Amino acid sequence: MSEDHCTIGDEPKPPYAECVLCRKPTEYPESYRGITLCPVCEWQEAQRTACSG
């Protein structure tokens, strides 16, 4: 098997949606509806919106 194909066992992984901020792949499938963020941008967004008090 070539390294070009991402697989889970013998099955191919689904295509992932792009992060709306940095355009990197997310953990969400392309069919996901709503805002998709990569793990890094998701963490940064959570830090920005967290209560400071």
A tleap script that builds the chain and sets N, CA, C and O, in Angstrom:
source leaprc.protein.ff14SB
mol = sequence {
  NMET SER GLU ASP HIE CYS THR ILE GLY ASP
  GLU PRO LYS PRO PRO TYR ALA GLU CYS VAL
  LEU CYS ARG LYS PRO THR GLU TYR PRO GLU
  SER TYR ARG GLY ILE THR LEU CYS PRO VAL
  CYS GLU TRP GLN GLU ALA GLN ARG THR ALA
  CYS SER CGLY
}
set mol.1.N position { 0.848 -1.182 0.000 }
set mol.1.CA position { 0.000 0.000 0.000 }
set mol.1.C position { 0.888 1.238 0.000 }
set mol.1.O position { 1.885 1.288 0.720 }
set mol.2.N position { 0.537 2.220 -0.791 }
set mol.2.CA position { 1.353 3.427 -0.873 }
set mol.2.C position { 1.070 4.339 0.316 }
set mol.2.O position { 0.041 4.209 0.978 }
set mol.3.N position { 1.990 5.260 0.580 }
set mol.3.CA position { 1.841 6.182 1.691 }
set mol.3.C position { 0.915 7.338 1.352 }
set mol.3.O position { 0.622 8.162 2.219 }
set mol.4.N position { 0.440 7.419 0.096 }
set mol.4.CA position { -0.447 8.501 -0.317 }
set mol.4.C position { -1.841 8.368 0.278 }
set mol.4.O position { -2.562 9.358 0.404 }
set mol.5.N position { -2.224 7.148 0.646 }
set mol.5.CA position { -3.578 6.891 1.116 }
set mol.5.C position { -3.599 6.766 2.629 }
set mol.5.O position { -2.832 5.995 3.207 }
set mol.6.N position { -4.479 7.526 3.269 }
set mol.6.CA position { -4.660 7.422 4.717 }
set mol.6.C position { -5.663 6.313 4.983 }
set mol.6.O position { -6.730 6.280 4.371 }
set mol.7.N position { -5.333 5.420 5.875 }
set mol.7.CA position { -6.240 4.321 6.154 }
set mol.7.C position { -6.374 4.070 7.644 }
set mol.7.O position { -5.476 4.365 8.432 }
set mol.8.N position { -7.516 3.520 8.005 }
set mol.8.CA position { -7.761 3.016 9.348 }
set mol.8.C position { -7.889 1.512 9.148 }
set mol.8.O position { -8.910 1.042 8.646 }
set mol.9.N position { -6.878 0.760 9.529 }
set mol.9.CA position { -6.893 -0.662 9.226 }
set mol.9.C position { -6.832 -0.821 7.729 }
set mol.9.O position { -5.859 -0.411 7.095 }
set mol.10.N position { -7.863 -1.412 7.156 }
set mol.10.CA position { -7.925 -1.599 5.706 }
set mol.10.C position { -8.890 -0.628 5.030 }
set mol.10.O position { -9.011 -0.625 3.805 }
set mol.11.N position { -9.581 0.198 5.826 }
set mol.11.CA position { -10.568 1.104 5.254 }
set mol.11.C position { -9.995 2.516 5.128 }
set mol.11.O position { -9.287 2.972 6.026 }
set mol.12.N position { -10.292 3.220 4.023 }
set mol.12.CA position { -9.803 4.595 3.863 }
set mol.12.C position { -10.508 5.532 4.828 }
set mol.12.O position { -11.670 5.312 5.171 }
set mol.13.N position { -9.807 6.586 5.273 }
set mol.13.CA position { -10.405 7.602 6.135 }
set mol.13.C position { -11.292 8.503 5.294 }
set mol.13.O position { -11.022 8.702 4.110 }
set mol.14.N position { -12.357 9.057 5.892 }
set mol.14.CA position { -13.190 9.991 5.135 }
set mol.14.C position { -12.441 11.302 4.927 }
set mol.14.O position { -11.540 11.629 5.701 }
set mol.15.N position { -12.802 12.056 3.892 }
set mol.15.CA position { -12.156 13.361 3.703 }
set mol.15.C position { -12.569 14.301 4.830 }
set mol.15.O position { -13.731 14.318 5.235 }
set mol.16.N position { -11.626 15.074 5.331 }
set mol.16.CA position { -11.897 15.970 6.444 }
set mol.16.C position { -12.133 17.394 5.969 }
set mol.16.O position { -11.565 17.832 4.968 }
set mol.17.N position { -12.984 18.114 6.705 }
set mol.17.CA position { -13.266 19.513 6.402 }
set mol.17.C position { -12.055 20.366 6.765 }
set mol.17.O position { -11.255 19.985 7.619 }
set mol.18.N position { -11.925 21.516 6.118 }
set mol.18.CA position { -10.838 22.451 6.422 }
set mol.18.C position { -11.244 23.350 7.577 }
set mol.18.O position { -12.422 23.663 7.745 }
set mol.19.N position { -10.271 23.760 8.367 }
set mol.19.CA position { -10.487 24.735 9.436 }
set mol.19.C position { -10.874 26.065 8.782 }
set mol.19.O position { -10.261 26.475 7.797 }
set mol.20.N position { -11.886 26.732 9.328 }
set mol.20.CA position { -12.324 27.999 8.736 }
set mol.20.C position { -11.345 29.131 9.010 }
set mol.20.O position { -11.422 30.178 8.366 }
set mol.21.N position { -10.418 28.943 9.962 }
set mol.21.CA position { -9.450 29.990 10.271 }
set mol.21.C position { -8.113 29.785 9.570 }
set mol.21.O position { -7.588 30.716 8.960 }
set mol.22.N position { -7.553 28.575 9.650 }
set mol.22.CA position { -6.203 28.367 9.113 }
set mol.22.C position { -6.156 27.420 7.910 }
set mol.22.O position { -5.087 27.223 7.332 }
set mol.23.N position { -7.289 26.833 7.523 }
set mol.23.CA position { -7.415 25.960 6.345 }
set mol.23.C position { -6.737 24.597 6.504 }
set mol.23.O position { -6.615 23.869 5.518 }
set mol.24.N position { -6.287 24.224 7.719 }
set mol.24.CA position { -5.710 22.905 7.952 }
set mol.24.C position { -6.840 21.890 8.128 }
set mol.24.O position { -7.964 22.280 8.444 }
set mol.25.N position { -6.567 20.601 7.932 }
set mol.25.CA position { -7.611 19.585 8.127 }
set mol.25.C position { -8.095 19.551 9.583 }
set mol.25.O position { -7.316 19.739 10.517 }
set mol.26.N position { -9.385 19.308 9.748 }
set mol.26.CA position { -9.973 19.209 11.085 }
set mol.26.C position { -10.238 17.746 11.404 }
set mol.26.O position { -9.870 16.860 10.634 }
set mol.27.N position { -10.874 17.498 12.535 }
set mol.27.CA position { -11.276 16.152 12.912 }
set mol.27.C position { -12.699 15.862 12.449 }
set mol.27.O position { -13.244 14.797 12.741 }
set mol.28.N position { -13.302 16.805 11.728 }
set mol.28.CA position { -14.688 16.675 11.271 }
set mol.28.C position { -14.734 16.235 9.807 }
set mol.28.O position { -13.898 16.663 9.012 }
set mol.29.N position { -15.697 15.387 9.442 }
set mol.29.CA position { -15.818 15.003 8.032 }
set mol.29.C position { -16.290 16.190 7.199 }
set mol.29.O position { -16.850 17.146 7.735 }
set mol.30.N position { -16.064 16.129 5.894 }
set mol.30.CA position { -16.494 17.222 5.002 }
set mol.30.C position { -17.994 17.448 5.060 }
set mol.30.O position { -18.465 18.554 4.793 }
set mol.31.N position { -18.760 16.401 5.410 }
set mol.31.CA position { -20.212 16.521 5.445 }
set mol.31.C position { -20.719 17.217 6.715 }
set mol.31.O position { -21.920 17.459 6.838 }
set mol.32.N position { -19.822 17.544 7.667 }
set mol.32.CA position { -20.211 18.202 8.922 }
set mol.32.C position { -20.761 19.582 8.623 }
set mol.32.O position { -20.184 20.331 7.835 }
set mol.33.N position { -21.873 19.918 9.251 }
set mol.33.CA position { -22.477 21.241 9.052 }
set mol.33.C position { -22.104 22.139 10.219 }
set mol.33.O position { -22.138 21.716 11.374 }
set mol.34.N position { -21.759 23.349 9.921 }
set mol.34.CA position { -21.398 24.309 10.953 }
set mol.34.C position { -19.946 24.714 10.831 }
set mol.34.O position { -19.268 24.361 9.866 }
set mol.35.N position { -19.475 25.457 11.816 }
set mol.35.CA position { -18.100 25.949 11.816 }
set mol.35.C position { -17.159 24.813 12.184 }
set mol.35.O position { -17.355 24.134 13.192 }
set mol.36.N position { -16.143 24.611 11.367 }
set mol.36.CA position { -15.157 23.574 11.646 }
set mol.36.C position { -13.815 24.216 11.966 }
set mol.36.O position { -13.317 25.049 11.209 }
set mol.37.N position { -13.241 23.825 13.083 }
set mol.37.CA position { -11.945 24.330 13.509 }
set mol.37.C position { -11.004 23.158 13.737 }
set mol.37.O position { -11.426 22.097 14.196 }
set mol.38.N position { -9.723 23.350 13.414 }
set mol.38.CA position { -8.725 22.328 13.705 }
set mol.38.C position { -8.515 22.311 15.224 }
set mol.38.O position { -8.928 23.252 15.902 }
set mol.39.N position { -7.892 21.277 15.770 }
set mol.39.CA position { -7.696 21.215 17.232 }
set mol.39.C position { -6.978 22.440 17.806 }
set mol.39.O position { -7.331 22.895 18.894 }
set mol.40.N position { -5.992 22.977 17.109 }
set mol.40.CA position { -5.253 24.143 17.615 }
set mol.40.C position { -6.160 25.374 17.662 }
set mol.40.O position { -6.226 26.053 18.687 }
set mol.41.N position { -6.854 25.666 16.572 }
set mol.41.CA position { -7.735 26.835 16.538 }
set mol.41.C position { -8.906 26.661 17.502 }
set mol.41.O position { -9.360 27.635 18.102 }
set mol.42.N position { -9.403 25.421 17.658 }
set mol.42.CA position { -10.485 25.146 18.594 }
set mol.42.C position { -10.036 25.459 20.028 }
set mol.42.O position { -10.789 26.057 20.797 }
set mol.43.N position { -8.823 25.061 20.382 }
set mol.43.CA position { -8.276 25.325 21.711 }
set mol.43.C position { -8.096 26.834 21.918 }
set mol.43.O position { -8.445 27.367 22.971 }
set mol.44.N position { -7.550 27.516 20.907 }
set mol.44.CA position { -7.343 28.961 21.017 }
set mol.44.C position { -8.666 29.703 21.162 }
set mol.44.O position { -8.761 30.661 21.929 }
set mol.45.N position { -9.675 29.271 20.439 }
set mol.45.CA position { -10.995 29.888 20.530 }
set mol.45.C position { -11.584 29.668 21.917 }
set mol.45.O position { -12.205 30.575 22.471 }
set mol.46.N position { -11.403 28.493 22.482 }
set mol.46.CA position { -11.892 28.215 23.834 }
set mol.46.C position { -11.180 29.106 24.862 }
set mol.46.O position { -11.798 29.557 25.825 }
set mol.47.N position { -9.891 29.356 24.657 }
set mol.47.CA position { -9.151 30.243 25.567 }
set mol.47.C position { -9.675 31.679 25.479 }
set mol.47.O position { -9.785 32.368 26.492 }
set mol.48.N position { -9.995 32.120 24.265 }
set mol.48.CA position { -10.500 33.496 24.084 }
set mol.48.C position { -11.873 33.692 24.720 }
set mol.48.O position { -12.169 34.762 25.250 }
set mol.49.N position { -12.711 32.654 24.666 }
set mol.49.CA position { -14.078 32.798 25.151 }
set mol.49.C position { -14.259 32.354 26.598 }
set mol.49.O position { -15.351 32.491 27.148 }
set mol.50.N position { -13.221 31.831 27.217 }
set mol.50.CA position { -13.318 31.367 28.612 }
set mol.50.C position { -13.505 32.548 29.563 }
set mol.50.O position { -13.032 33.658 29.316 }
set mol.51.N position { -14.197 32.273 30.634 }
set mol.51.CA position { -14.383 33.282 31.685 }
set mol.51.C position { -13.054 33.569 32.359 }
set mol.51.O position { -12.337 32.639 32.729 }
set mol.52.N position { -12.720 34.813 32.523 }
set mol.52.CA position { -11.467 35.138 33.173 }
set mol.52.C position { -11.625 35.289 34.681 }
set mol.52.O position { -10.628 35.429 35.390 }
set mol.53.N position { -12.814 35.264 35.169 }
set mol.53.CA position { -13.024 35.495 36.582 }
set mol.53.C position { -13.541 34.331 37.243 }
set mol.53.O position { -13.776 34.360 38.451 }
savepdb mol mol.pdb
quit
